[in-house]
Amino acid sequence: MGMPLELNTLIVTKGNENRIGENLFTLEKEGYRLYPLDIPVDVRKVLDSNTSGSALIKKVEWENNKTKITYQLISLNSTN
């Protein structure tokens, strides 16, 4: 039996991110997802929205059909 795996090239938070440091966040998603590590990726609130900023994914954890990522926000786009 195979394991379903999704490859993601951007972070979609849907407002579920948790701040754990100055520019460090965690996000938990359903299913097993693979993200590129230490390469800038876009961060969006929802899939069809504009980019909120850029982040470096520092850690990916898989457990109980969930993926938890830890990422560092490196730039933030302002609406001003």
Contacts in CASP RR format, 6 or more apart in sequence:
PFRMAT RR
TARGET T0000
AUTHOR 0000-0000-0000
METHOD contacts of the structure
MODEL  1
MGMPLELNTLIVTKGNENRIGENLFTLEKEGYRLYPLDIPVDVRKVLDSN
TSGSALIKKVEWENNKTKITYQLISLNSTN
3 32 0 8 1.000
4 31 0 8 1.000
4 32 0 8 1.000
5 32 0 8 1.000
5 33 0 8 1.000
5 34 0 8 1.000
6 31 0 8 1.000
6 32 0 8 1.000
6 33 0 8 1.000
6 34 0 8 1.000
7 33 0 8 1.000
7 34 0 8 1.000
8 33 0 8 1.000
8 34 0 8 1.000
8 35 0 8 1.000
9 35 0 8 1.000
9 36 0 8 1.000
9 41 0 8 1.000
10 41 0 8 1.000
10 42 0 8 1.000
10 43 0 8 1.000
10 44 0 8 1.000
11 27 0 8 1.000
11 35 0 8 1.000
11 41 0 8 1.000
11 42 0 8 1.000
11 43 0 8 1.000
11 44 0 8 1.000
11 55 0 8 1.000
11 57 0 8 1.000
11 69 0 8 1.000
11 71 0 8 1.000
12 44 0 8 1.000
12 45 0 8 1.000
12 46 0 8 1.000
12 47 0 8 1.000
13 27 0 8 1.000
13 43 0 8 1.000
13 44 0 8 1.000
13 45 0 8 1.000
13 52 0 8 1.000
14 45 0 8 1.000
14 46 0 8 1.000
15 45 0 8 1.000
16 27 0 8 1.000
16 28 0 8 1.000
17 25 0 8 1.000
17 26 0 8 1.000
17 27 0 8 1.000
18 25 0 8 1.000
18 26 0 8 1.000
18 27 0 8 1.000
19 25 0 8 1.000
20 26 0 8 1.000
20 70 0 8 1.000
23 72 0 8 1.000
23 73 0 8 1.000
23 74 0 8 1.000
24 58 0 8 1.000
24 70 0 8 1.000
24 71 0 8 1.000
24 72 0 8 1.000
24 73 0 8 1.000
25 55 0 8 1.000
25 70 0 8 1.000
25 71 0 8 1.000
25 72 0 8 1.000
25 73 0 8 1.000
26 68 0 8 1.000
26 69 0 8 1.000
26 70 0 8 1.000
26 71 0 8 1.000
27 68 0 8 1.000
27 69 0 8 1.000
27 71 0 8 1.000
28 66 0 8 1.000
28 67 0 8 1.000
28 68 0 8 1.000
29 66 0 8 1.000
29 67 0 8 1.000
29 68 0 8 1.000
29 69 0 8 1.000
30 65 0 8 1.000
30 66 0 8 1.000
30 67 0 8 1.000
31 65 0 8 1.000
31 66 0 8 1.000
31 67 0 8 1.000
32 62 0 8 1.000
32 65 0 8 1.000
32 67 0 8 1.000
33 60 0 8 1.000
33 67 0 8 1.000
33 69 0 8 1.000
34 60 0 8 1.000
35 41 0 8 1.000
35 57 0 8 1.000
35 60 0 8 1.000
35 69 0 8 1.000
36 57 0 8 1.000
37 56 0 8 1.000
37 57 0 8 1.000
37 58 0 8 1.000
37 59 0 8 1.000
37 60 0 8 1.000
38 56 0 8 1.000
38 57 0 8 1.000
38 58 0 8 1.000
39 56 0 8 1.000
39 57 0 8 1.000
40 54 0 8 1.000
40 55 0 8 1.000
40 56 0 8 1.000
40 74 0 8 1.000
41 54 0 8 1.000
41 55 0 8 1.000
41 56 0 8 1.000
41 57 0 8 1.000
42 51 0 8 1.000
42 53 0 8 1.000
42 54 0 8 1.000
43 51 0 8 1.000
43 52 0 8 1.000
43 53 0 8 1.000
43 54 0 8 1.000
43 55 0 8 1.000
43 71 0 8 1.000
43 73 0 8 1.000
44 50 0 8 1.000
44 51 0 8 1.000
44 52 0 8 1.000
45 52 0 8 1.000
50 77 0 8 1.000
51 77 0 8 1.000
52 76 0 8 1.000
52 77 0 8 1.000
53 73 0 8 1.000
53 75 0 8 1.000
53 76 0 8 1.000
53 77 0 8 1.000
54 73 0 8 1.000
54 74 0 8 1.000
54 75 0 8 1.000
55 71 0 8 1.000
55 72 0 8 1.000
55 73 0 8 1.000
55 74 0 8 1.000
56 71 0 8 1.000
56 72 0 8 1.000
56 74 0 8 1.000
57 69 0 8 1.000
57 70 0 8 1.000
57 71 0 8 1.000
58 70 0 8 1.000
58 71 0 8 1.000
58 72 0 8 1.000
59 69 0 8 1.000
59 70 0 8 1.000
60 67 0 8 1.000
60 68 0 8 1.000
60 69 0 8 1.000
61 67 0 8 1.000
61 68 0 8 1.000
61 69 0 8 1.000
END
